[in-house]
Amino acid sequence: MDFAHGYGVMIRAGKVKREVVIGSREEAAECMRKIVRRRVMVSSARQAVAGLLTVGAINGVKYLANKMCKAWKS
């Protein structure tokens, strides 16, 4: 097994299995925070694009600006 930066790659019988090695509760919590944050960002981006297409250019830009300000604060 080859470990680099907490990730392990195991190859057996032509199959690749990835596993994440987490050393502490804090590391696990940080990993989950990153996963949830990415999911929320993708969903928010989709919603922003849909809003932009739905309400028109001027209102869409205002909406997008508000979303981006909110994202930067969090």
Number of C-alpha atoms within 10 A of each C-alpha: 9 9 12 10 7 11 13 15 14 13 12 8 5 7 8 10 10 12 12 14 14 13 9 9 9 10 12 14 12 12 14 12 12 12 11 11 13 12 11 12 12 11 11 16 14 12 14 20 14 12 17 18 12 11 12 10 12 10 14 18 16 12 16 19 13 12 15 14 10 10 11 7 6 6
